[in-house]
Amino acid sequence: MATIRGKACAGFALAIASVLTQQALVKAHPPEHFSHPSEIAQQSTGIDLPPGPNTMLRAPVSMAENLEVIISDVIIPPGRSLPLHYHPGEEFIYLLEGSVIHIETGKPNQILVAGDTYVIPPYAQHAPQGGPEGGRAIVFRVHVKGEPERILVENEE
């Protein structure tokens, strides 16, 4: 188990290094201005990413046949929230820019700012909300293979 977790963490580190390299290139050659986080995503990746989770990689974990890795570039506009949901796996977050309010059922809200990391346990219900300037994060999941990436929680009204 420690070996699988170590390899997953190594994969996460490589994903973060790749994104940080892209960010360094953007800082070295900044555009005139950015009015929205997705414009920064377009500048650094050449792709205009929409708000919400954008899956960049979904691949099996070779050492554990029932697991896969999902890496997403998540963009949350200012004041907007993702719907309450959970994942069938552990979620590792690195906030690239802006700020996000992490809202998780049963826990106090937590403000995350650029450079912060956070781990969400499997099946934890959460609904992140963009801060005043919105937020962009790289999210790395070690996930149960074949399960949906995200499972929405029905409103109990």
N, CA, C and O of each residue as an XYZ file, in Angstrom:
628
protein
N       0.824     -1.190      0.000
C       0.000      0.000      0.000
C       0.865      1.250      0.000
O       0.557      2.212     -0.704
N       1.956      1.254      0.787
C       2.830      2.427      0.834
C       3.461      2.681     -0.523
O       3.660      3.834     -0.905
N       3.782      1.612     -1.265
C       4.379      1.767     -2.592
C       3.380      2.405     -3.547
O       3.753      3.295     -4.312
N       2.134      1.981     -3.525
C       1.103      2.560     -4.392
C       0.928      4.032     -4.064
O       0.883      4.867     -4.968
N       0.828      4.360     -2.786
C       0.665      5.761     -2.387
C       1.891      6.575     -2.806
O       1.754      7.711     -3.259
N       3.083      6.002     -2.659
C       4.308      6.692     -3.064
C       4.322      6.977     -4.554
O       4.702      8.070     -4.975
N       3.907      5.994     -5.361
C       3.867      6.197     -6.811
C       2.793      7.216     -7.177
O       2.997      8.025     -8.082
N       1.660      7.191     -6.494
C       0.612      8.180     -6.759
C       1.118      9.574     -6.417
O       0.869     10.521     -7.162
N       1.824      9.709     -5.303
C       2.376     11.015     -4.916
C       3.436     11.473     -5.908
O       3.533     12.662     -6.211
N       4.230     10.537     -6.415
C       5.236     10.891     -7.420
C       4.560     11.381     -8.690
O       5.021     12.340     -9.308
N       3.476     10.735     -9.081
C       2.720     11.177    -10.256
C       2.145     12.558    -10.050
O       2.155     13.387    -10.960
N       1.643     12.809     -8.850
C       1.101     14.124     -8.509
C       2.196     15.173     -8.600
O       1.971     16.263     -9.126
N       3.370     14.856     -8.096
C       4.494     15.795     -8.136
C       4.871     16.126     -9.574
O       5.164     17.279     -9.892
N       4.863     15.113    -10.449
C       5.172     15.374    -11.859
C       4.120     16.254    -12.508
O       4.454     17.143    -13.291
N       2.853     16.020    -12.191
C       1.783     16.857    -12.745
C       1.932     18.295    -12.290
O       1.781     19.220    -13.087
N       2.228     18.489    -11.012
C       2.415     19.841    -10.472
C       3.621     20.500    -11.135
O       3.560     21.674    -11.501
N       4.716     19.759    -11.292
C       5.911     20.324    -11.932
C       5.607     20.771    -13.350
O       6.093     21.814    -13.786
N       4.816     20.002    -14.073
C       4.444     20.365    -15.439
C       3.649     21.658    -15.461
O       3.906     22.539    -16.282
N       2.682     21.773    -14.560
C       1.862     22.983    -14.501
C       2.702     24.180    -14.074
O       2.552     25.269    -14.629
N       3.590     23.991    -13.089
C       4.430     25.098    -12.640
C       5.357     25.567    -13.757
O       5.634     26.760    -13.876
N       5.835     24.635    -14.574
C       6.666     25.012    -15.720
C       5.860     25.859    -16.688
O       6.355     26.865    -17.196
N       4.615     25.458    -16.949
C       3.747     26.258    -17.820
C       3.523     27.634    -17.224
O       3.551     28.634    -17.941
N       3.297     27.694    -15.904
C       3.072     28.977    -15.247
C       4.308     29.867    -15.346
O       4.183     31.075    -15.549
N       5.495     29.287    -15.204
C       6.732     30.061    -15.315
C       6.863     30.644    -16.717
O       7.305     31.782    -16.876
N       6.481     29.874    -17.734
C       6.532     30.378    -19.104
C       5.574     31.546    -19.294
O       5.902     32.519    -19.973
N       4.385     31.450    -18.691
C       3.427     32.541    -18.802
C       3.962     33.786    -18.105
O       3.805     34.894    -18.619
N       4.596     33.621    -16.933
C       5.147     34.774    -16.216
C       6.304     35.397    -16.990
O       6.482     36.615    -16.965
N       7.091     34.571    -17.678
C       8.211     35.091    -18.448
C       7.736     35.840    -19.691
O       8.417     36.744    -20.175
N       6.578     35.465    -20.199
C       6.010     36.093    -21.394
C       4.559     36.440    -21.129
O       3.668     35.853    -21.744
N       4.291     37.399    -20.211
C       2.905     37.666    -19.831
C       2.109     38.315    -20.957
O       2.656     39.104    -21.726
N       0.817     37.988    -21.062
C      -0.044     38.666    -22.022
C      -0.345     40.073    -21.520
O       0.017     40.418    -20.395
N      -0.982     40.863    -22.315
C      -1.304     42.253    -21.951
C      -2.098     42.305    -20.639
O      -1.784     43.094    -19.748
N      -3.114     41.469    -20.533
C      -3.912     41.397    -19.305
C      -4.782     40.152    -19.354
O      -5.060     39.608    -20.423
N      -5.197     39.720    -18.197
C      -6.141     38.619    -18.093
C      -7.347     39.123    -17.328
O      -7.202     39.766    -16.288
N      -8.539     38.837    -17.835
C      -9.727     39.229    -17.090
C     -10.420     38.036    -16.454
O     -11.356     38.209    -15.674
N      -9.975     36.834    -16.774
C     -10.622     35.640    -16.237
C      -9.601     34.503    -16.192
O      -8.739     34.418    -17.067
N      -9.683     33.630    -15.186
C      -8.731     32.521    -15.088
C      -8.655     31.662    -16.352
O      -7.589     31.133    -16.665
N      -9.775     31.511    -17.095
C      -9.704     30.668    -18.283
C      -8.816     31.292    -19.343
O      -8.276     30.572    -20.183
N      -8.644     32.624    -19.331
C      -7.727     33.258    -20.266
C      -6.297     32.860    -19.936
O      -5.480     32.688    -20.840
N      -5.985     32.710    -18.658
C      -4.660     32.254    -18.264
C      -4.473     30.812    -18.721
O      -3.400     30.446    -19.201
N      -5.518     29.989    -18.572
C      -5.445     28.607    -19.035
C      -5.196     28.573    -20.536
O      -4.396     27.767    -21.010
N      -5.863     29.428    -21.283
C      -5.684     29.460    -22.728
C      -4.249     29.854    -23.067
O      -3.645     29.264    -23.962
N      -3.697     30.840    -22.366
C      -2.338     31.301    -22.637
C      -1.319     30.199    -22.350
O      -0.385     30.005    -23.128
N      -1.492     29.472    -21.233
C      -0.482     28.496    -20.837
C      -0.641     27.152    -21.528
O       0.342     26.427    -21.684
N      -1.851     26.798    -21.947
C      -2.054     25.494    -22.563
C      -2.398     25.574    -24.040
O      -2.353     24.560    -24.736
N      -2.744     26.767    -24.535
C      -3.166     26.906    -25.920
C      -4.600     26.462    -26.132
O      -5.074     26.438    -27.268
N      -5.298     26.112    -25.068
C      -6.680     25.650    -25.139
C      -7.519     26.544    -24.249
O      -7.136     26.824    -23.113
N      -8.662     26.996    -24.752
C      -9.557     27.795    -23.931
C     -10.402     26.842    -23.096
O     -11.282     26.160    -23.621
N     -10.135     26.796    -21.804
C     -10.836     25.876    -20.913
C     -12.078     26.533    -20.334
O     -12.025     27.684    -19.901
N     -13.190     25.819    -20.322
C     -14.408     26.372    -19.727
C     -14.374     26.270    -18.211
O     -13.586     25.505    -17.656
N     -15.234     27.044    -17.531
C     -15.341     26.897    -16.076
C     -15.743     25.467    -15.717
O     -16.424     24.784    -16.483
N     -15.306     25.034    -14.536
C     -15.614     23.687    -14.063
C     -14.415     22.779    -14.215
O     -13.321     23.240    -14.542
N     -14.614     21.471    -13.978
C     -13.506     20.518    -14.086
C     -13.227     20.166    -15.547
O     -14.148     19.859    -16.304
N     -11.973     20.209    -15.932
C     -11.536     19.848    -17.278
C     -10.548     18.699    -17.146
O      -9.409     18.910    -16.730
N     -10.969     17.485    -17.495
C     -10.117     16.309    -17.349
C      -8.964     16.378    -18.339
O      -9.172     16.488    -19.547
N      -7.744     16.312    -17.812
C      -6.543     16.368    -18.630
C      -5.943     14.973    -18.833
O      -5.270     14.720    -19.832
N      -6.194     14.071    -17.877
C      -5.661     12.709    -17.963
C      -6.539     11.785    -17.139
O      -6.952     12.124    -16.031
N      -6.817     10.620    -17.691
C      -7.471      9.540    -16.946
C      -6.748      8.275    -17.367
O      -6.820      7.875    -18.529
N      -6.046      7.636    -16.425
C      -5.201      6.494    -16.768
C      -5.203      5.468    -15.649
O      -5.347      5.827    -14.481
N      -5.042      4.184    -15.992
C      -4.990      3.143    -14.961
C      -3.704      3.244    -14.145
O      -2.683      3.743    -14.618
N      -3.782      2.758    -12.906
C      -2.598      2.638    -12.053
C      -2.114      1.206    -12.248
O      -2.803      0.264    -11.858
N      -0.946      1.032    -12.844
C      -0.490     -0.305    -13.230
C      -0.270     -1.236    -12.032
O      -0.347     -2.455    -12.183
N      -0.001     -0.688    -10.862
C       0.268     -1.530     -9.695
C      -0.989     -1.870     -8.889
O      -0.918     -2.601     -7.902
N      -2.142     -1.336     -9.316
C      -3.388     -1.616     -8.597
C      -4.517     -1.659     -9.621
O      -5.009     -0.615    -10.050
N      -4.926     -2.860    -10.013
C      -5.860     -2.995    -11.125
C      -7.223     -2.351    -10.882
O      -7.953     -2.109    -11.843
N      -7.585     -2.070     -9.651
C      -8.889     -1.469     -9.386
C      -8.815      0.051     -9.210
O      -9.802      0.672     -8.817
N      -7.649      0.661     -9.499
C      -7.507      2.106     -9.341
C      -7.107      2.773    -10.649
O      -6.512      2.156    -11.531
N      -7.450      4.044    -10.746
C      -6.994      4.875    -11.850
C      -6.659      6.252    -11.304
O      -7.017      6.592    -10.176
N      -5.971      7.033    -12.115
C      -5.611      8.406    -11.761
C      -6.367      9.329    -12.690
O      -6.458      9.081    -13.893
N      -6.910     10.397    -12.126
C      -7.566     11.434    -12.922
C      -6.919     12.755    -12.544
O      -6.844     13.105    -11.366
N      -6.448     13.492    -13.558
C      -5.891     14.829    -13.328
C      -6.794     15.816    -14.054
O      -7.073     15.664    -15.244
N      -7.247     16.832    -13.321
C      -8.139     17.838    -13.883
C      -7.606     19.235    -13.637
O      -6.941     19.497    -12.634
N      -7.907     20.122    -14.562
C      -7.640     21.553    -14.434
C      -9.013     22.159    -14.133
O      -9.874     22.215    -15.012
N      -9.217     22.610    -12.899
C     -10.533     23.072    -12.463
C     -10.537     24.592    -12.373
O      -9.695     25.193    -11.706
N     -11.493     25.195    -13.053
C     -11.645     26.649    -13.061
C     -12.998     26.994    -12.448
O     -14.041     26.539    -12.917
N     -12.964     27.811    -11.387
C     -14.202     28.238    -10.730
C     -14.264     29.765    -10.800
O     -13.449     30.445    -10.175
N     -15.221     30.308    -11.552
C     -15.342     31.766    -11.665
C     -15.685     32.411    -10.319
O     -16.149     31.732     -9.403
N     -15.453     33.725    -10.203
C     -15.754     34.442     -8.957
C     -17.188     34.219     -8.477
O     -18.144     34.405     -9.230
N     -17.320     33.820     -7.216
C     -18.631     33.675     -6.587
C     -19.453     32.487     -7.042
O     -20.529     32.256     -6.491
N     -19.000     31.728     -8.015
C     -19.754     30.569     -8.491
C     -19.309     29.318     -7.743
O     -18.175     29.230     -7.272
N     -20.215     28.356     -7.643
C     -19.939     27.101     -6.933
C     -20.114     25.914     -7.858
O     -20.931     25.941     -8.778
N     -19.340     24.876     -7.606
C     -19.621     23.592     -8.225
C     -20.736     22.954     -7.405
O     -20.841     23.223     -6.208
N     -21.568     22.120     -8.015
C     -22.646     21.483     -7.240
C     -22.080     20.540     -6.174
O     -20.972     20.021     -6.314
N     -22.852     20.327     -5.113
C     -22.448     19.407     -4.058
C     -22.248     18.020     -4.676
O     -23.130     17.498     -5.358
N     -21.069     17.433     -4.424
C     -20.720     16.154     -5.034
C     -19.665     15.443     -4.191
O     -19.173     15.979     -3.198
N     -19.330     14.220     -4.612
C     -18.231     13.477     -3.997
C     -17.555     12.642     -5.078
O     -18.071     12.500     -6.187
N     -16.403     12.097     -4.738
C     -15.632     11.275     -5.665
C     -15.344      9.921     -5.023
O     -15.102      9.850     -3.818
N     -15.368      8.845     -5.811
C     -14.997      7.531     -5.277
C     -13.478      7.356     -5.266
O     -12.935      6.436     -5.877
N     -12.822      8.252     -4.564
C     -11.370      8.204     -4.460
C     -10.858      9.418     -3.707
O     -11.616     10.336     -3.395
N      -9.578      9.412     -3.422
C      -8.933     10.498     -2.690
C      -8.552     11.604     -3.673
O      -8.126     11.332     -4.795
N      -8.711     12.858     -3.236
C      -8.497     14.012     -4.120
C      -7.402     14.904     -3.530
O      -7.458     15.280     -2.360
N      -6.405     15.236     -4.360
C      -5.290     16.083     -3.955
C      -5.369     17.371     -4.777
O      -5.403     17.323     -6.007
N      -5.398     18.510     -4.105
C      -5.621     19.788     -4.777
C      -4.406     20.685     -4.612
O      -3.815     20.765     -3.535
N      -4.044     21.359     -5.696
C      -3.020     22.407     -5.668
C      -3.635     23.629     -6.339
O      -3.903     23.609     -7.541
N      -3.863     24.702     -5.564
C      -4.480     25.900     -6.104
C      -3.419     26.739     -6.809
O      -2.476     27.231     -6.188
N      -3.597     26.889     -8.124
C      -2.633     27.619     -8.950
C      -2.768     29.128     -8.823
O      -1.774     29.849     -8.737
N      -4.021     29.597     -8.813
C      -4.232     31.046     -8.789
C      -5.592     31.367     -8.193
O      -6.498     30.535     -8.165
N      -5.707     32.613     -7.713
C      -6.961     33.069     -7.134
C      -7.199     32.484     -5.754
O      -6.269     32.173     -5.010
N      -8.489     32.345     -5.438
C      -8.875     31.758     -4.156
C     -10.172     30.981     -4.325
O     -10.966     31.236     -5.230
N     -10.357     30.021     -3.420
C     -11.536     29.157     -3.429
C     -11.955     28.939     -1.989
O     -11.111     28.795     -1.104
N     -13.248     28.914     -1.757
C     -13.766     28.535     -0.444
C     -14.100     27.054     -0.525
O     -14.988     26.644     -1.272
N     -13.375     26.255      0.255
C     -13.629     24.811      0.272
C     -14.767     24.564      1.253
O     -14.634     24.804      2.453
N     -15.884     24.080      0.726
C     -17.072     23.798      1.534
C     -17.268     22.289      1.532
O     -17.564     21.691      0.498
N     -17.099     21.681      2.700
C     -17.207     20.227      2.831
C     -18.178     19.901      3.953
O     -18.076     20.452      5.049
N     -19.115     19.009      3.682
C     -20.125     18.626      4.658
C     -19.477     18.160      5.962
O     -18.596     17.300      5.959
N     -19.926     18.741      7.075
C     -19.427     18.339      8.387
C     -18.155     19.025      8.828
O     -17.653     18.742      9.916
N     -17.611     19.931      8.005
C     -16.382     20.642      8.362
C     -16.596     22.148      8.183
O     -17.432     22.571      7.384
N     -15.833     22.957      8.935
C     -15.941     24.402      8.711
C     -15.377     24.766      7.333
O     -14.456     24.116      6.838
N     -15.943     25.813      6.723
C     -15.441     26.289      5.436
C     -13.991     26.716      5.585
O     -13.581     27.221      6.630
N     -13.216     26.504      4.519
C     -11.807     26.851      4.554
C     -11.458     27.626      3.285
O     -11.795     27.204      2.179
N     -10.780     28.764      3.454
C     -10.344     29.558      2.315
C      -8.973     29.055      1.870
O      -8.034     28.976      2.663
N      -8.881     28.718      0.592
C      -7.619     28.297     -0.001
C      -7.179     29.389     -0.968
O      -7.997     29.927     -1.713
N      -5.895     29.716     -0.958
C      -5.352     30.733     -1.862
C      -4.240     30.107     -2.700
O      -3.742     29.024     -2.393
N      -3.861     30.819     -3.768
C      -2.834     30.312     -4.679
C      -1.627     29.796     -3.894
O      -1.118     30.473     -3.000
N      -1.182     28.596     -4.241
C      -0.060     27.956     -3.570
C      -0.474     26.968     -2.496
O       0.342     26.160     -2.054
N      -1.747     27.018     -2.062
C      -2.223     26.086     -1.036
C      -2.474     24.706     -1.632
O      -2.783     24.566     -2.816
N      -2.333     23.697     -0.786
C      -2.687     22.327     -1.144
C      -3.731     21.835     -0.141
O      -3.843     22.353      0.970
N      -4.484     20.832     -0.560
C      -5.529     20.311      0.307
C      -5.837     18.884     -0.141
O      -5.768     18.573     -1.330
N      -6.176     18.021      0.810
C      -6.547     16.639      0.501
C      -7.993     16.426      0.941
O      -8.364     16.741      2.072
N      -8.801     15.888      0.032
C     -10.199     15.561      0.338
C     -10.301     14.043      0.373
O      -9.939     13.377     -0.596
N     -10.794     13.485      1.486
C     -10.893     12.022      1.586
C     -11.955     11.459      0.640
O     -12.844     12.185      0.197
N     -11.859     10.165      0.334
C     -12.858      9.542     -0.534
C     -14.269      9.733      0.019
O     -14.492      9.665      1.228
N     -15.199      9.967     -0.871
C     -16.636     10.063     -0.588
C     -17.040     11.283      0.249
O     -18.193     11.371      0.672
N     -16.121     12.229      0.499
C     -16.466     13.441      1.249
C     -17.285     14.359      0.335
O     -16.870     14.675     -0.780
N     -18.434     14.772      0.821
C     -19.295     15.661      0.034
C     -18.759     17.088      0.123
O     -18.516     17.605      1.213
N     -18.579     17.717     -1.039
C     -18.027     19.069     -1.060
C     -18.567     19.852     -2.263
O     -19.033     19.275     -3.246
N     -18.489     21.185     -2.153
C     -18.975     22.089     -3.204
C     -18.122     23.350     -3.176
O     -18.525     24.344     -2.573
N     -16.945     23.334     -3.818
C     -16.073     24.503     -3.768
C     -16.704     25.719     -4.438
O     -17.454     25.603     -5.408
N     -16.377     26.886     -3.890
C     -16.907     28.149     -4.416
C     -15.738     29.078     -4.737
O     -14.794     29.193     -3.956
N     -15.811     29.740     -5.898
C     -14.773     30.681     -6.292
C     -14.749     31.892     -5.384
O     -15.800     32.412     -5.008
N     -13.549     32.348     -5.026
C     -13.389     33.557     -4.234
C     -13.642     34.791     -5.091
O     -14.127     34.666     -6.215
N     -13.322     35.985     -4.581
C     -13.616     37.227     -5.296
C     -13.009     37.304     -6.696
O     -13.592     37.923     -7.586
N     -11.847     36.684     -6.901
C     -11.207     36.705     -8.211
C     -11.324     35.362     -8.932
O     -10.737     35.177     -9.998
N     -12.072     34.435     -8.362
C     -12.175     33.096     -8.921
C     -10.948     32.287     -8.550
O     -10.050     32.790     -7.875
N     -10.903     31.047     -8.985
C      -9.769     30.191     -8.672
C      -9.529     29.167     -9.757
O     -10.430     28.805    -10.513
N      -8.292     28.711     -9.813
C      -7.901     27.648    -10.748
C      -7.002     26.683     -9.997
O      -6.053     27.091     -9.328
N      -7.314     25.390    -10.116
C      -6.553     24.368     -9.389
C      -6.254     23.179    -10.288
O      -7.002     22.870    -11.215
N      -5.145     22.525     -9.992
C      -4.871     21.211    -10.564
C      -5.324     20.217     -9.506
O      -4.910     20.288     -8.349
N      -6.179     19.289     -9.920
C      -6.726     18.290     -9.012
C      -6.289     16.917     -9.504
O      -6.477     16.567    -10.670
N      -5.701     16.147     -8.592
C      -5.176     14.818     -8.867
C      -5.963     13.853     -8.004
O      -6.007     14.006     -6.783
N      -6.591     12.853     -8.628
C      -7.385     11.879     -7.873
C      -6.843     10.469     -8.071
O      -6.503     10.075     -9.187
N      -6.766      9.721     -6.989
C      -6.573      8.277     -7.051
C      -7.974      7.736     -6.827
O      -8.569      7.933     -5.768
N      -8.489      7.055     -7.833
C      -9.920      6.875     -8.007
C     -10.244      5.411     -8.284
O      -9.429      4.698     -8.869
N     -11.424      4.958     -7.870
C     -11.870      3.593     -8.158
C     -12.140      3.489     -9.660
O     -12.965      4.221    -10.207
N     -11.440      2.578    -10.308
C     -11.535      2.410    -11.760
C     -12.965      2.094    -12.193
O     -13.651      1.265    -11.594
N     -13.392      2.784    -13.256
C     -14.702      2.522    -13.828
C     -15.851      3.296    -13.194
O     -16.955      3.315    -13.739
N     -15.612      3.926    -12.066
C     -16.649      4.720    -11.412
C     -16.731      6.098    -12.078
O     -15.757      6.549    -12.680
N     -17.882      6.770    -11.975
C     -17.961      8.134    -12.512
C     -16.952      9.032    -11.810
O     -16.636      8.826    -10.638
N     -16.453     10.019    -12.523
C     -15.479     10.938    -11.940
C     -16.077     11.693    -10.747
O     -15.420     11.891     -9.725
N     -17.330     12.105    -10.905
C     -17.974     12.914     -9.874
C     -19.414     12.428     -9.725
O     -20.096     12.175    -10.719
N     -19.871     12.298     -8.484
C     -21.230     11.859     -8.205
C     -21.951     12.996     -7.493
O     -21.569     13.401     -6.395
N     -23.005     13.507     -8.140
C     -23.765     14.615     -7.575
C     -24.619     14.139     -6.401
O     -25.141     13.024     -6.400
N     -24.747     15.011     -5.407
C     -25.570     14.713     -4.230
C     -26.923     15.385     -4.443
O     -27.002     16.587     -4.694
N     -27.967     14.599     -4.340
C     -29.324     15.124     -4.526
C     -29.694     16.048     -3.357
O     -29.335     15.788     -2.208
N     -30.415     17.127     -3.672
C     -30.923     18.009     -2.606
C     -31.954     17.268     -1.787
O     -32.818     16.580     -2.329
N     -31.857     17.413     -0.474
C     -32.809     16.737      0.431
C     -33.801     17.754      0.952
O     -33.772     18.106      2.131
N     -34.689     18.234      0.075
C     -35.674     19.264      0.480
C     -37.029     18.657      0.660
O     -37.981     19.361      0.996
